[in-house]
């Protein structure tokens, strides 16, 4: 027996430090240790990301403003170009009718005397293809109209021979007949008479017509609002003026067909839509002129101008729904959808504002106003201030 060995073994002593009560109780995310270098790197990266976002926002804002400015400049340019096109269409007729005011046809007393001036009228129609007809009304109800037969549709409507180039429609006094008689004469390109016939069904008194009554009353040149010519089915205006001696009123039908064709070439962007409308939102010109005219009723041959909302162009329809403002002289209205700006020029007279009048001579505007609008597909109006 070893008397030196203790009878009971001594317990082993754990030399590890006892865990802190507070550390054990801390949540796990507070017990995570992040190196100082990682913290610095994270702050730098976050600052760079924030700076990048600010730069992108600044660039996008500047780009948007640049697009708006460019669109506005383009819109003003289109407005000025349309004004030039209108001058080119109307100014020749304006100069021509002023010269005709001194022509002897105004004082001619009968149809034979008037027909002696036919070469002058025919040459005027040949030189200006936008003139649809030239006519003269007299205080006693007599009337003379010269119309060129430029296409088969008009020739068919006028029941003209195939070789006819002009038709003269007259209401005149003839020997042995009481009152005025309707007569149609057909002429070839050399003004040789092809056929002449009395038309009892043709009755036309110029005196109550607006182009005659207003010009005679005011003793000045008158420009009617655009409308659809019954014979040629064209959109146009009538320009009338009293003769120098006041014994007749001379008028001209000026077709605006070429205006629709020319504004189609003014599209500065592929999806740009341009239309010329009157104060009642009736479309006067559009690149596809076949969409401008619509039949009055089924089975009738008369046509009317289509409303802007019925044109089938969503952006232009949205403009009308929001309302086209008239009378502004400067600036433009913007059309915005999904953040993309569009601009609408509306004053062909001065190239600004939304809706005003076209000028037909320096320093003055037409009596009737028109509106020119340009927009892109899928737009809606908002005020640009």
C-alpha positions in Angstrom: 0.0 0.0 0.0 1.2 3.4 -1.1 0.5 5.7 1.7 1.7 8.7 -0.4 -1.1 8.4 -3.2 -4.1 10.3 -2.3 -7.1 8.2 -1.7 -9.3 10.4 -4.1 -8.1 11.9 -7.4 -8.0 15.7 -7.5 -10.4 17.3 -10.1 -8.8 18.8 -13.3 -8.8 22.5 -13.4 -10.1 24.2 -16.7 -7.6 27.1 -17.3 -9.7 28.6 -20.3 -11.3 31.9 -19.5 -14.9 31.8 -18.7 -17.2 33.2 -21.5 -18.6 36.6 -20.8 -22.2 36.6 -20.0 -22.7 39.8 -22.1 -21.0 38.3 -25.2 -23.1 35.2 -25.0 -26.3 37.3 -24.8 -25.4 39.5 -27.9 -27.2 38.7 -31.2 -25.2 37.2 -34.0 -25.1 40.3 -36.2 -23.4 42.2 -33.4 -20.8 39.5 -32.9 -19.7 39.8 -36.6 -16.4 41.6 -37.0 -15.8 43.6 -40.2 -12.3 44.6 -41.1 -11.6 48.3 -41.4 -10.3 48.0 -45.0 -13.6 46.5 -46.1 -15.5 49.4 -44.5 -13.4 51.9 -46.4 -13.8 50.1 -49.7 -17.6 49.9 -49.2 -17.8 53.6 -48.6 -15.8 54.4 -51.7 -17.8 52.1 -53.9 -21.1 53.5 -52.6 -19.9 57.0 -53.3 -18.9 56.1 -56.8 -22.3 54.5 -57.4 -24.1 57.6 -56.2 -22.0 59.8 -58.3 -22.7 57.6 -61.4 -26.5 57.8 -60.7 -26.3 61.6 -60.5 -24.3 61.9 -63.7 -26.7 59.6 -65.6 -29.7 61.7 -64.3 -28.0 64.9 -65.3 -27.1 63.6 -68.8 -30.7 62.3 -69.3 -32.2 65.6 -68.2 -29.9 67.5 -70.6 -30.7 65.1 -73.4 -34.4 65.6 -72.8 -34.1 69.3 -72.9 -32.0 69.1 -76.0 -34.7 66.9 -77.7 -37.4 69.3 -76.7 -35.4 72.3 -78.0 -34.7 70.5 -81.3 -38.3 69.4 -81.7 -39.5 73.0 -81.1 -37.0 74.3 -83.7 -38.2 71.6 -86.2 -41.8 72.5 -85.5 -41.2 76.2 -86.2 -39.3 75.3 -89.3 -42.2 73.2 -90.6 -44.6 76.0 -89.8 -42.5 78.4 -91.9 -42.3 76.0 -94.8 -46.0 75.5 -94.8 -46.5 79.2 -94.9 -44.2 79.4 -97.9 -46.1 76.6 -99.7 -49.4 78.5 -99.1 -48.0 81.7 -100.5 -46.8 79.8 -103.5 -50.3 78.4 -104.1 -52.3 81.5 -103.4 -50.1 84.4 -104.5 -50.3 83.7 -108.2 -54.1 83.6 -108.1 -54.1 86.8 -106.1 -51.9 88.6 -108.7 -54.0 87.1 -111.6 -57.4 88.2 -110.2 -56.1 91.8 -109.7 -55.2 91.9 -113.4 -58.5 90.5 -114.4 -60.3 93.3 -112.6 -59.2 95.5 -115.5 -60.2 93.1 -118.2 -62.9 94.1 -120.7 -64.8 90.9 -119.9 -66.2 92.7 -116.8 -68.1 95.1 -119.0 -69.2 92.7 -121.8 -72.9 92.7 -122.2 -73.5 89.3 -123.9 -72.1 85.8 -124.3 -70.4 86.3 -127.7 -68.5 89.4 -126.4 -67.4 87.5 -123.3 -66.3 84.5 -125.3 -63.9 86.8 -127.2 -61.9 86.9 -124.0 -61.8 83.1 -123.7 -58.1 82.8 -124.9 -57.0 85.1 -122.0 -58.9 83.0 -119.4 -57.7 79.7 -120.9 -54.1 80.7 -120.8 -54.4 81.8 -117.2 -55.7 78.3 -116.3 -52.9 76.6 -118.3 -50.2 78.7 -116.6 -51.5 77.9 -113.1 -52.4 74.2 -112.6 -53.8 74.9 -109.2 -56.6 77.1 -110.6 -59.7 74.9 -110.8 -61.9 77.5 -112.5 -62.2 81.2 -113.4 -65.7 82.8 -113.4 -67.5 86.2 -113.6 -70.8 87.1 -112.1 -72.9 90.1 -113.2 -75.5 92.2 -111.4 -78.3 91.0 -113.6 -77.7 87.4 -112.8 -75.6 86.4 -115.8 -72.6 84.2 -115.2 -69.6 82.8 -117.1 -67.3 80.0 -115.9 -64.3 78.5 -117.6 -63.0 75.2 -116.3 -60.1 73.1 -117.6 -60.7 69.4 -118.1 -57.4 68.0 -116.7 -58.4 64.5 -115.8 -60.8 61.8 -116.8 -62.9 62.0 -113.6 -63.7 65.7 -114.2 -64.4 65.1 -117.9 -66.8 62.3 -117.0 -68.6 64.4 -114.4 -68.9 67.3 -116.9 -70.1 64.8 -119.6 -67.5 66.2 -121.9 -66.2 64.7 -125.2 -62.8 62.9 -124.9 -61.0 65.5 -126.9 -62.4 68.5 -124.9 -59.8 70.5 -122.9 -62.1 73.3 -121.6 -65.8 73.7 -120.7 -67.6 77.0 -120.6 -70.6 77.1 -118.4 -72.7 80.2 -119.0 -75.9 81.8 -117.8 -76.7 84.5 -120.3 -79.5 86.3 -122.2 -80.2 85.0 -125.7 -82.5 86.4 -128.4 -86.0 85.2 -128.4 -85.8 83.7 -124.9 -87.1 85.3 -121.7 -84.7 85.4 -118.8 -81.3 83.8 -118.7 -80.4 80.5 -120.4 -77.9 77.9 -119.3 -75.5 76.8 -121.9 -72.4 74.6 -122.0 -69.7 74.9 -124.6 -66.8 72.4 -125.0 -63.5 73.4 -126.6 -60.3 71.5 -127.5 -56.8 72.6 -126.5 -56.6 75.0 -129.4 -60.0 76.6 -128.3 -61.9 75.2 -131.3 -65.5 74.7 -130.5 -66.4 71.0 -130.2 -70.0 71.2 -129.0 -72.5 73.7 -127.7 -75.8 72.8 -126.0 -78.5 74.5 -124.0 -78.8 73.0 -120.5 -82.2 73.8 -119.1 -81.3 71.9 -115.9 -78.3 74.2 -115.3 -79.5 77.0 -113.1 -77.0 79.2 -111.3 -77.5 82.7 -109.9 -74.2 84.2 -108.7 -75.7 87.1 -106.7 -76.7 85.3 -103.5 -73.4 83.4 -103.4 -71.0 84.4 -100.6 -68.1 85.0 -103.0 -70.2 87.5 -105.0 -72.3 89.1 -102.3 -69.5 89.8 -99.9 -67.1 91.1 -102.5 -69.8 93.4 -104.0 -70.9 94.6 -100.6 -67.4 95.4 -99.3 -65.9 96.3 -102.6 -62.8 94.5 -101.8 -61.1 91.2 -102.3 -62.6 88.2 -100.4 -61.2 84.8 -99.6 -63.7 82.1 -98.6 -63.1 79.4 -96.0 -61.7 76.2 -97.5 -64.4 73.7 -98.8 -64.8 70.8 -101.2 -65.4 71.8 -104.8 -68.5 70.0 -106.1 -67.3 69.5 -109.6 -63.7 68.5 -109.2 -64.0 67.0 -105.7 -60.9 69.0 -104.6 -60.3 70.9 -101.4 -59.8 74.6 -102.1 -60.7 78.2 -101.5 -62.5 80.8 -103.7 -60.8 84.2 -104.2 -63.1 86.9 -105.5 -62.8 90.6 -106.3 -65.0 93.3 -107.9 -63.9 94.6 -111.3 -62.4 98.0 -111.5 -65.6 99.6 -112.8 -67.7 97.7 -110.3 -69.9 96.1 -113.0 -69.0 92.5 -112.2 -67.3 90.3 -109.6 -64.5 88.0 -110.7 -63.7 84.8 -108.9 -61.2 81.9 -108.9 -61.3 78.5 -107.4 -57.8 77.7 -106.0 -57.2 74.0 -105.2 -55.1 73.1 -102.2 -54.4 69.5 -103.3 -50.7 70.2 -103.8 -50.5 71.4 -100.2 -51.2 67.9 -98.9 -48.6 66.4 -101.2 -46.0 68.9 -100.2 -46.4 68.7 -96.4 -45.7 65.0 -96.7 -42.1 65.9 -97.7 -41.7 68.1 -94.6 -41.6 65.1 -92.1 -38.3 65.6 -90.3 -38.7 62.3 -88.4 -40.1 59.0 -89.6 -43.2 59.0 -87.4 -44.0 62.7 -87.6 -47.7 63.5 -88.4 -48.6 66.8 -90.0 -52.1 68.1 -90.8 -53.6 71.5 -91.7 -57.0 72.1 -90.1 -59.5 75.0 -90.0 -60.9 76.6 -86.9 -63.6 73.9 -86.8 -60.9 71.2 -86.7 -61.8 70.1 -90.3 -58.7 68.7 -92.1 -57.7 70.8 -95.1 -54.4 69.1 -96.0 -52.8 65.8 -95.1 -50.1 63.8 -96.9 -52.7 61.2 -97.8 -55.4 63.4 -99.3 -57.7 60.4 -99.9 -58.4 60.3 -96.2 -59.4 64.0 -96.0 -62.7 63.7 -97.9 -65.7 61.6 -96.8 -69.1 61.1 -98.4 -72.0 63.0 -96.9 -74.3 60.0 -96.9 -74.5 56.6 -98.6 -75.5 56.8 -102.2 -74.7 60.5 -102.5 -71.9 61.9 -104.5 -71.3 65.0 -102.3 -68.2 65.0 -100.1 -67.2 66.9 -97.0 -64.0 67.5 -95.1 -63.2 64.9 -92.5 -62.8 66.0 -88.9 -59.4 65.8 -87.3 -60.7 63.2 -84.8 -62.0 61.0 -87.6 -58.7 61.0 -89.5 -57.6 57.8 -87.8 -54.3 59.2 -86.5 -54.0 58.6 -82.7 -51.7 61.5 -82.1 -53.8 64.1 -84.0 -56.9 62.7 -82.4 -55.4 63.2 -79.0 -54.6 66.8 -79.8 -58.2 67.5 -80.6 -59.4 65.8 -77.4 -57.1 68.0 -75.4 -58.1 71.1 -77.4 -56.1 73.1 -79.9 -55.4 76.6 -78.7 -55.8 79.5 -81.1 -54.6 83.0 -81.2 -51.1 82.5 -79.8 -48.4 84.4 -81.7 -45.2 82.9 -80.4 -43.9 79.7 -79.0 -45.5 76.3 -79.5 -47.4 73.6 -77.6 -45.8 70.4 -76.7 -47.3 66.9 -76.9 -45.9 64.4 -74.5 -46.4 60.7 -73.9 -44.1 58.3 -72.1 -41.6 61.1 -71.6 -41.0 61.8 -75.3 -41.8 65.4 -76.3 -43.5 66.5 -79.5 -44.1 70.0 -80.7 -47.0 71.6 -82.6 -46.4 74.7 -84.7 -49.6 76.5 -85.4 -49.0 79.9 -86.8 -47.9 79.6 -90.5 -48.2 83.4 -90.6 -45.3 84.1 -88.2 -44.1 80.5 -87.4 -45.2 80.4 -83.8 -48.1 79.8 -81.4 -51.0 77.4 -81.9 -53.4 78.6 -84.6 -53.5 81.9 -86.4 -54.1 83.1 -89.9 -52.2 82.6 -93.1 -51.0 85.7 -94.8 -51.6 86.2 -98.5 -49.7 89.5 -98.7 -47.1 91.3 -96.5 -48.6 93.0 -93.5 -52.0 91.3 -93.6 -53.6 87.9 -92.9 -56.5 86.0 -94.4 -59.9 86.8 -93.0 -60.4 83.1 -92.1 -57.9 81.5 -89.8 -56.4 78.1 -90.0 -54.3 75.9 -87.7 -51.3 73.9 -88.5 -50.4 71.1 -86.2 -47.5 68.7 -86.1 -47.2 65.7 -83.7 -45.9 62.2 -83.6 -47.8 58.9 -83.1 -49.2 58.2 -79.7 -49.0 61.7 -78.2 -51.3 63.7 -76.0 -51.4 67.4 -75.3 -50.0 69.1 -72.3 -49.4 72.8 -71.8 -45.8 74.0 -72.3 -46.3 77.3 -70.5 
